[in-house]
Amino acid sequence: MGKPLTQSQRNQLLEWFSQDQFSTGASACELHIHDISPHRCPPPSGVVWPKTTEEVAKVMAWAYQEEIAITPWGAGTSTEGNPLPIEGGLVLDLTKMNRIIAIRPEDLQVDVEPGVFRRELNRQLSGSGLFFPVDPGADATIGGMIANNASGVKTVKYGATKDYVMQMTIVLPNGEIITTGNRAHKSSSGYDLGKLFIGSEGTLGIVTEATLRLSGVPENQLAATVTFPDLGSASDAVAMIIGTGLEPAALELLTEGLIELMNVENGLNLDVMPSLFCEFHGISRASLEEVATLAREICEDCGALSFHYGTDDNERRNLWRARHDAWETINRAHPGKNTLIVDAAVPISRYPEVVVFANQAVREQGVDGYVFGHAGDGNIHVVMAGDPEDQGEWSRLETVNHLVVEKAISLNGTCTGEHGVGIGKRKFMAMEHGESFILMKRIKDLIDPKGLMNPGKIFS
Ligand SMILES: Cc1cc2nc3c(=O)[nH]c(=O)nc-3n(C[C@H](O)[C@H](O)[C@H](O)COP(=O)(O)OP(=O)(O)OC[C@H]3O[C@@H](n4cnc5c(N)ncnc54)[C@H](O)[C@@H]3O)c2cc1C
């Protein structure tokens, strides 16, 4: 555990920063001790809200000399304890670095600071015909999304955060400022250092500026809901839709329990059956109709009971809002409980196997668990509600998590499709990566030899 700040260290920060940029107050510190995971930690020694790259560099260089741990913070919406300052020290909250620096529609690019929220970015882009398509559901910051390599419902067509980051300004643990990448559409110029930092969860440095690629807003969109008699046939249809090259813009799997909750909480009237929510984007209505016809045929071949589709924007929005709110809906339905979220991914051909396995694990362990996921990219989630204080109950949740992750890894998949490692997934890293995990640690030690950057994350 890190030592509290000495009086002279506090004085140094007070000399550099006014009250709105540095606090050791209880409320500021306690706002930074939990994300949405069940993990908690003692309050940090203080919180700094830098406004410029130079301020980040100044604090980092000084903290490096003083050996003070630094944990970056975005919106705090992580699910694995990723931004929790478990070793104390200072939290660097990046939300005051929230400028959209330049929009370059001619290059389909935008330059942003890390504290820009993704919804605000898309609000600012509206009217330009462009958008930033990575959508993790939560209103996360761009810095947090880069650090976790976030993805979401549209990833099956548009890709993950890593596919949108072109150039970054990064402050290293010793305060050195570097730039990775460039703004060219392609490059084969040496090691791709940008990719090393994307998904590194703030353990290697702090992103203080990023150039993001943008996508064109699709002209025509079509949403479909499909019901199936069982989970196996629903997930078979997923593998077939992807295998046929239909390129859905979203392809989500939901089990009966979640559909039932959504009907109650979101005022929907969906059939309570294993279901797929799909979305397709196309250049014309006619092309979308063709795609819908093909998708229907595939689903019916897999045993679908119903296939409803339409291009009504309101209907589409309501459906996706309900899907996005799944975690809140489950929370509301289990007052006083906490949630443990399984996040694993497998090759698409193995999706049916992992989904059926997860559903069975939930039943066998007798937990309140809801299986769903970004089926189109082989990503499964199980959101389970329980009381961390009730050891018997919580250990059954942990068992389901362990079983599903182990199964995913055994199928050549991963312990985390999108939420990152944080604290919760550290125990699976050696199992998934073998010798490569040792190399990851050597890289960490090279860039952060004092182990001060977001300590205790990714590595135990
Ligand atoms: C309801 C709900 C649904 C979600 N669904 C999805 C989903 O579908 N897909 C998905 O990917 N995620 C999902 N998430 C998880 C979460 O929203 C994402 O991981 C998101 O990227 C976290 O961003 P944040 O701004 O909240 O970052 P934080 O949680 O504050 O931080 C995330 C990590 O980034 C580091 N960090 C923050 N800023 C910087 C920076 N500037 N430089 C370096 N490191 C930094 C932190 O130290 C931490 O390790 C969901 C969360 C919720 C609450």
Ligand as a Chemical Component Dictionary entry (heavy atoms), coordinates in Angstrom:
data_LIG
# 
_chem_comp.id                   LIG 
_chem_comp.type                 NON-POLYMER 
_chem_comp.pdbx_formal_charge   0 
_chem_comp.three_letter_code    LIG 
# 
loop_
_chem_comp_atom.comp_id 
_chem_comp_atom.atom_id 
_chem_comp_atom.alt_atom_id 
_chem_comp_atom.type_symbol 
_chem_comp_atom.charge 
_chem_comp_atom.model_Cartn_x 
_chem_comp_atom.model_Cartn_y 
_chem_comp_atom.model_Cartn_z 
_chem_comp_atom.pdbx_ordinal 
LIG C1  C1  C 0 -23.744 -0.395 -18.262 1  
LIG C2  C2  C 0 -22.355 -0.648 -18.787 2  
LIG C3  C3  C 0 -22.201 -1.313 -19.992 3  
LIG C4  C4  C 0 -20.929 -1.526 -20.510 4  
LIG N1  N1  N 0 -20.816 -2.158 -21.711 5  
LIG C5  C5  C 0 -19.613 -2.254 -22.281 6  
LIG C6  C6  C 0 -19.466 -2.780 -23.595 7  
LIG O1  O1  O 0 -20.435 -3.162 -24.247 8  
LIG N2  N2  N 0 -18.224 -2.829 -24.129 9  
LIG C7  C7  C 0 -17.120 -2.394 -23.444 10 
LIG O2  O2  O 0 -16.021 -2.422 -23.997 11 
LIG N3  N3  N 0 -17.221 -1.917 -22.193 12 
LIG C8  C8  C 0 -18.422 -1.824 -21.596 13 
LIG N4  N4  N 0 -18.523 -1.303 -20.344 14 
LIG C9  C9  C 0 -17.290 -0.981 -19.586 15 
LIG C10 C10 C 0 -16.757 0.454  -19.719 16 
LIG O3  O3  O 0 -17.770 1.364  -20.084 17 
LIG C11 C11 C 0 -15.620 0.561  -20.728 18 
LIG O4  O4  O 0 -14.558 -0.291 -20.372 19 
LIG C12 C12 C 0 -15.060 1.983  -20.873 20 
LIG O5  O5  O 0 -14.073 1.974  -21.865 21 
LIG C13 C13 C 0 -14.460 2.565  -19.613 22 
LIG O6  O6  O 0 -14.226 3.950  -19.860 23 
LIG P1  P1  P 0 -14.166 5.016  -18.673 24 
LIG O7  O7  O 0 -14.051 6.367  -19.258 25 
LIG O8  O8  O 0 -15.275 4.801  -17.725 26 
LIG O9  O9  O 0 -12.774 4.624  -18.033 27 
LIG P2  P2  P 0 -12.396 4.252  -16.529 28 
LIG O10 O10 O 0 -13.259 3.145  -16.048 29 
LIG O11 O11 O 0 -12.345 5.478  -15.700 30 
LIG O12 O12 O 0 -10.918 3.725  -16.752 31 
LIG C14 C14 C 0 -10.665 2.595  -17.534 32 
LIG C15 C15 C 0 -9.174  2.290  -17.560 33 
LIG O13 O13 O 0 -8.531  3.288  -18.318 34 
LIG C16 C16 C 0 -7.498  3.928  -17.584 35 
LIG N5  N5  N 0 -7.512  5.301  -18.098 36 
LIG C17 C17 C 0 -8.521  6.197  -18.074 37 
LIG N6  N6  N 0 -8.189  7.290  -18.756 38 
LIG C18 C18 C 0 -6.931  7.092  -19.239 39 
LIG C19 C19 C 0 -6.011  7.859  -20.012 40 
LIG N7  N7  N 0 -6.326  9.065  -20.471 41 
LIG N8  N8  N 0 -4.803  7.325  -20.295 42 
LIG C20 C20 C 0 -4.458  6.094  -19.855 43 
LIG N9  N9  N 0 -5.280  5.330  -19.111 44 
LIG C21 C21 C 0 -6.492  5.824  -18.821 45 
LIG C22 C22 C 0 -7.889  3.722  -16.144 46 
LIG O14 O14 O 0 -6.776  3.729  -15.280 47 
LIG C23 C23 C 0 -8.514  2.331  -16.211 48 
LIG O15 O15 O 0 -7.517  1.341  -16.172 49 
LIG C24 C24 C 0 -19.787 -1.083 -19.791 50 
LIG C25 C25 C 0 -19.955 -0.409 -18.584 51 
LIG C26 C26 C 0 -21.219 -0.194 -18.086 52 
LIG C27 C27 C 0 -21.367 0.570  -16.801 53 
# 
loop_
_chem_comp_bond.comp_id 
_chem_comp_bond.atom_id_1 
_chem_comp_bond.atom_id_2 
_chem_comp_bond.value_order 
_chem_comp_bond.pdbx_ordinal 
LIG C1  C2  SING 1  
LIG C2  C3  SING 2  
LIG C2  C26 DOUB 3  
LIG C3  C4  DOUB 4  
LIG C4  N1  SING 5  
LIG C4  C24 SING 6  
LIG N1  C5  DOUB 7  
LIG C5  C6  SING 8  
LIG C5  C8  SING 9  
LIG C6  O1  DOUB 10 
LIG C6  N2  SING 11 
LIG N2  C7  SING 12 
LIG C7  O2  DOUB 13 
LIG C7  N3  SING 14 
LIG N3  C8  DOUB 15 
LIG C8  N4  SING 16 
LIG N4  C9  SING 17 
LIG N4  C24 SING 18 
LIG C9  C10 SING 19 
LIG C10 O3  SING 20 
LIG C10 C11 SING 21 
LIG C11 O4  SING 22 
LIG C11 C12 SING 23 
LIG C12 O5  SING 24 
LIG C12 C13 SING 25 
LIG C13 O6  SING 26 
LIG O6  P1  SING 27 
LIG P1  O7  DOUB 28 
LIG P1  O8  SING 29 
LIG P1  O9  SING 30 
LIG O9  P2  SING 31 
LIG P2  O10 DOUB 32 
LIG P2  O11 SING 33 
LIG P2  O12 SING 34 
LIG O12 C14 SING 35 
LIG C14 C15 SING 36 
LIG C15 O13 SING 37 
LIG C15 C23 SING 38 
LIG O13 C16 SING 39 
LIG C16 N5  SING 40 
LIG C16 C22 SING 41 
LIG N5  C17 SING 42 
LIG N5  C21 SING 43 
LIG C17 N6  DOUB 44 
LIG N6  C18 SING 45 
LIG C18 C19 SING 46 
LIG C18 C21 DOUB 47 
LIG C19 N7  SING 48 
LIG C19 N8  DOUB 49 
LIG N8  C20 SING 50 
LIG C20 N9  DOUB 51 
LIG N9  C21 SING 52 
LIG C22 O14 SING 53 
LIG C22 C23 SING 54 
LIG C23 O15 SING 55 
LIG C24 C25 DOUB 56 
LIG C25 C26 SING 57 
LIG C26 C27 SING 58 
# 
